[in-house]
């Protein structure tokens, strides 16, 4: 994992939209803002950087919208963990 991969994930609009959609289903007050505020923490989850780097190396042009790169269950687990930690829920 590299910090660059985490930074790129946190800035990816497709991945941020998926995180916001999950946050909305999980009851975040302002899910788009919540996602924007928490993307670095969410993207730093174990395994995410490696998955992202592998997708990029494999030529995936849109890894943030590809649920085979970062799965919906991965997103759900991180959103639930952050909301449970009181991160803007």
Backbone bond lengths (Angstrom), bond angles and torsions (degrees), N, CA, C in turn:
res aa  C-N    CA-C-N  psi(-1)  N-CA   C-N-CA  omega(-1)  CA-C   N-CA-C  phi
1 X - - - 1.447 - - 1.522 108.33 -
2 X 1.310 115.42 140.14 1.453 119.01 173.66 1.529 109.50 -121.72
3 X 1.303 114.11 153.15 1.463 118.49 177.19 1.527 110.49 -62.67
4 X 1.327 116.61 -29.34 1.464 120.02 177.85 1.527 110.42 -63.44
5 X 1.331 116.95 -42.85 1.465 119.92 178.88 1.528 110.79 -61.41
6 X 1.335 116.69 -42.84 1.461 120.52 178.01 1.528 110.18 -62.64
7 X 1.321 116.49 -43.81 1.465 120.42 179.28 1.527 111.15 -61.94
8 X 1.330 116.52 -42.06 1.463 119.83 179.55 1.520 111.49 -65.86
9 X 1.318 117.41 -41.43 1.464 120.26 177.17 1.518 111.05 -61.65
10 X 1.324 116.83 -43.70 1.462 119.86 -175.84 1.519 111.90 -66.41
11 X 1.331 117.31 -21.97 1.464 121.68 -179.99 1.535 112.94 -97.43
12 X 1.322 117.26 -3.88 1.460 120.88 -177.09 1.532 110.43 -76.34
13 X 1.315 116.59 120.45 1.461 121.26 -176.76 1.525 112.84 -65.35
14 X 1.317 116.89 -35.56 1.466 119.53 179.57 1.527 110.51 -65.69
15 X 1.321 117.41 -47.57 1.462 120.72 179.76 1.525 110.56 -65.96
16 X 1.322 116.99 -40.30 1.462 120.19 178.22 1.528 110.72 -61.66
17 X 1.317 117.47 -38.51 1.465 121.08 177.74 1.522 111.10 -64.57
18 X 1.320 117.04 -39.88 1.466 120.11 178.03 1.522 110.69 -65.90
19 X 1.327 116.97 -40.94 1.465 120.53 177.97 1.524 110.07 -64.66
20 X 1.333 117.49 -41.12 1.470 121.03 178.55 1.523 111.01 -63.22
21 X 1.324 117.25 -41.03 1.467 120.41 178.68 1.529 110.47 -62.46
22 X 1.310 116.44 -41.09 1.460 120.38 177.10 1.526 110.55 -64.76
23 X 1.324 116.52 -44.76 1.469 120.33 179.65 1.526 110.80 -60.77
24 X 1.334 116.75 -36.07 1.465 120.15 177.41 1.522 110.35 -63.23
25 X 1.321 116.75 -45.32 1.466 119.74 179.23 1.527 111.83 -65.90
26 X 1.327 116.34 -27.32 1.464 120.53 -178.94 1.521 112.72 -89.23
27 X 1.339 117.31 0.87 1.453 120.63 172.46 1.511 117.22 92.80
28 X 1.319 118.44 17.06 1.465 119.93 176.12 1.523 109.06 -62.02
29 X 1.326 116.62 140.91 1.460 121.78 -177.09 1.529 112.60 -60.57
30 X 1.296 117.76 -45.70 1.460 123.35 179.70 1.520 106.56 -133.65
31 X 1.342 117.53 83.83 1.460 120.54 -168.75 1.530 115.59 -59.74
32 X 1.326 118.03 -35.95 1.475 118.57 178.79 1.524 110.69 -66.69
33 X 1.315 116.38 -42.74 1.464 119.56 178.33 1.523 110.35 -68.32
34 X 1.329 116.01 -40.15 1.459 120.28 178.27 1.526 110.21 -57.64
35 X 1.337 115.84 -47.10 1.464 120.06 179.90 1.528 110.55 -61.09
36 X 1.323 116.77 -45.81 1.468 120.04 179.72 1.530 111.22 -59.93
37 X 1.316 116.20 -40.76 1.462 120.98 -177.55 1.523 113.41 -73.36
38 X 1.323 117.64 -23.57 1.467 121.04 -172.08 1.523 114.91 -115.78
39 X 1.323 118.22 5.20 1.461 120.01 -174.43 1.521 113.72 -62.04
40 X 1.315 118.78 -39.38 1.466 118.55 179.70 1.521 111.01 -61.63
41 X 1.304 117.19 -43.28 1.457 120.85 179.68 1.524 110.77 -66.04
42 X 1.316 116.74 -45.08 1.466 121.11 -179.94 1.534 109.74 -62.95
43 X 1.317 117.65 -46.06 1.467 121.57 -177.41 1.526 112.88 -68.09
44 X 1.311 117.52 -18.08 1.467 121.22 179.57 1.531 112.20 -84.03
45 X 1.319 117.56 4.39 1.462 121.24 -179.47 1.529 110.66 -59.05
46 X 1.308 116.69 145.75 1.466 120.16 179.12 1.527 112.42 -54.35
47 X 1.313 115.66 131.36 1.453 122.19 177.23 1.512 115.77 90.63
48 X 1.327 116.83 -19.40 1.458 118.82 -177.08 1.525 111.92 -68.17
49 X 1.303 117.30 -43.61 1.466 120.61 -178.78 1.515 112.10 -60.90
50 X 1.329 115.64 -42.47 1.463 119.64 178.79 1.521 111.54 -65.21
51 X 1.327 116.73 -41.80 1.467 120.38 179.17 1.523 110.74 -63.41
52 X 1.319 115.77 -41.59 1.467 120.85 179.96 1.524 110.48 -64.49
53 X 1.330 116.25 -48.97 1.471 120.83 -178.82 1.525 110.61 -60.42
54 X 1.328 117.23 -40.37 1.457 120.93 179.00 1.525 111.28 -64.33
55 X 1.323 116.47 -41.64 1.469 120.40 179.00 1.525 110.98 -63.88
56 X 1.311 116.52 -43.13 1.467 120.55 178.74 1.520 110.17 -63.78
57 X 1.334 116.60 -46.21 1.468 120.69 179.35 1.519 111.55 -61.70
58 X 1.328 116.51 -30.48 1.465 121.54 179.06 1.514 113.90 -82.85
59 X 1.319 117.69 1.14 1.454 121.22 176.28 1.518 115.29 89.37
60 X 1.322 117.99 12.36 1.465 120.93 178.31 1.530 108.54 -70.37
61 X 1.322 116.44 114.21 1.463 120.98 -177.21 1.521 113.25 -78.17
62 X 1.325 117.53 -21.44 1.456 121.76 -176.77 1.529 110.54 -132.74
63 X 1.324 117.73 63.55 1.468 119.26 -176.03 1.521 113.46 -65.55
64 X 1.314 118.27 -25.92 1.456 120.67 -179.00 1.506 114.10 -69.46
65 X 1.318 117.04 -24.43 1.466 119.50 178.75 1.522 112.52 -100.67
66 X 1.316 116.34 1.13 1.465 121.35 -177.82 1.529 110.30 -95.12
67 X 1.334 118.21 108.84 1.456 119.69 -178.56 1.525 114.17 -70.56
68 X 1.324 117.41 -3.47 1.461 120.15 173.48 1.535 110.81 -84.14
69 X 1.323 117.62 -15.90 1.470 121.67 179.05 1.520 109.41 -87.59
70 X 1.317 116.71 -64.53 1.463 123.40 172.16 1.522 105.13 -114.34
71 X 1.324 116.42 115.01 1.462 120.45 -173.32 1.523 111.36 -79.28
72 X 1.321 115.50 159.65 1.460 120.04 175.19 1.534 111.48 -60.02
73 X 1.337 119.44 -40.94 1.467 118.33 176.72 1.539 113.31 -62.58
74 X 1.320 117.69 -33.18 1.464 120.33 175.57 1.528 110.12 -64.39
75 X 1.328 115.64 -44.88 1.459 119.98 179.47 1.527 109.65 -62.48
76 X 1.312 116.67 -47.46 1.459 120.86 -179.27 1.531 111.17 -57.34
77 X 1.311 117.28 -45.32 1.467 120.51 -178.96 1.521 111.69 -60.30
78 X 1.317 117.06 -42.26 1.469 120.23 -178.20 1.526 111.30 -72.92
79 X 1.325 117.00 -40.42 1.463 119.72 178.54 1.526 109.87 -63.80
80 X 1.311 117.02 -44.82 1.453 119.73 178.71 1.526 111.32 -62.03
81 X 1.313 117.34 -40.97 1.461 121.11 179.73 1.524 110.47 -63.53
82 X 1.316 117.40 -43.31 1.468 120.43 -178.50 1.526 111.65 -71.87
83 X 1.324 116.84 -41.19 1.463 119.23 177.45 1.522 110.44 -64.28
84 X 1.314 116.64 -38.18 1.448 121.04 177.79 1.513 113.15 -67.40
85 X 1.330 115.72 -25.87 1.467 120.94 178.51 1.527 111.47 -82.38
86 X 1.336 116.36 0.07 1.457 120.49 178.85 1.512 114.12 82.18
87 X 1.343 116.42 22.40 1.461 120.60 -177.71 1.519 110.50 -83.07
88 X 1.291 117.65 71.63 1.453 121.72 172.51 1.505 115.09 80.44
89 X 1.329 118.47 19.14 1.459 121.66 -177.54 1.442 111.18 -71.12
